[in-house]
Amino acid sequence: DKRFAVFGEDFVFYDYKNPLAVPREMGSAFDVVLADPPFLADECLTKTAVTVKFMAKTQIILCTGAVMEDMAKRLLNLNKCQFVPGHRNNLANEFRCYTNYDMDAHIFQ
């Protein structure tokens, strides 16, 4: 969302349709990558996964619809967490978090 360009150098525009159109210095630059793709569609998650793989050093958190569980596993080797994201206006679809580490151990101690 280009409205966040008000943050100047801290903002990098991202369009999932061009998954590697991000600065090269972002490759393997982040210890944790949190992704929330804008659409519950195979194409969207597939292209977002390309970006996530490019940017992540280790930990990945994906928040998306429960219907995307198989793709999250296949594309990024992520597992469903106990934590269920919510929204004050409710969400039309069941949403879940998927990670490549045991996030639940940190939340549900």
RALINWO-V394032 format. One record per residue. N is the residue number from 1. RES is the residue in one small letter. SS is DSSP state (2 for helix, 1 for strand, 0 for the rest). OMEGA is omega in whole degrees, 0 to 359 (999 if undefined). NEAR is the number of other C-alpha atoms within 12 Angstrom. Layout:
[[N	RES	SS	OMEGA	NEAR] [N	RES	SS	OMEGA	NEAR]]
This chain:
[[1	d	0	185	13] [2	k	2	175	12] [3	r	2	180	10] [4	f	2	177	13] [5	a	2	177	13] [6	v	2	179	12] [7	f	2	174	12] [8	g	2	184	11] [9	e	2	178	9] [10	d	2	181	9] [11	f	0	172	15] [12	v	0	179	19] [13	f	0	179	22] [14	y	0	175	23] [15	d	0	184	18] [16	y	2	180	27] [17	k	2	177	21] [18	n	2	192	17] [19	p	0	180	25] [20	l	0	177	23] [21	a	0	176	21] [22	v	0	181	23] [23	p	0	181	17] [24	r	2	181	14] [25	e	2	176	13] [26	m	2	179	20] [27	g	0	181	21] [28	s	0	186	20] [29	a	0	188	20] [30	f	1	177	19] [31	d	1	179	18] [32	v	1	174	21] [33	v	1	177	29] [34	l	1	181	25] [35	a	1	177	32] [36	d	0	184	27] [37	p	0	186	32] [38	p	0	183	21] [39	f	0	175	22] [40	l	0	182	24] [41	a	0	180	20] [42	d	2	181	23] [43	e	2	182	20] [44	c	2	181	26] [45	l	2	179	35] [46	t	2	181	27] [47	k	2	176	29] [48	t	2	179	39] [49	a	2	177	35] [50	v	2	180	26] [51	t	2	181	36] [52	v	2	179	41] [53	k	2	180	34] [54	f	2	188	27] [55	m	2	189	29] [56	a	1	170	25] [57	k	1	185	17] [58	t	1	191	21] [59	q	1	179	26] [60	i	1	173	37] [61	i	1	179	35] [62	l	1	174	42] [63	c	1	181	34] [64	t	1	182	37] [65	g	1	179	30] [66	a	2	180	26] [67	v	2	181	22] [68	m	2	185	33] [69	e	2	182	29] [70	d	2	180	20] [71	m	2	178	28] [72	a	2	178	40] [73	k	2	184	23] [74	r	2	185	17] [75	l	2	188	28] [76	l	2	182	34] [77	n	0	181	22] [78	l	0	178	30] [79	n	1	180	29] [80	k	1	179	33] [81	c	0	174	28] [82	q	0	181	18] [83	f	0	179	22] [84	v	0	179	22] [85	p	0	179	23] [86	g	0	180	17] [87	h	0	184	12] [88	r	0	178	7] [89	n	0	184	6] [90	n	0	179	10] [91	l	0	182	15] [92	a	0	181	12] [93	n	0	176	17] [94	e	0	180	19] [95	f	1	180	28] [96	r	1	173	29] [97	c	1	179	35] [98	y	1	180	40] [99	t	1	175	33] [100	n	0	176	29] [101	y	0	184	21] [102	d	0	178	21] [103	m	2	182	24] [104	d	2	180	19] [105	a	2	180	12] [106	h	2	183	11] [107	i	2	187	11] [108	f	0	181	10] [109	q	0	999	7]]
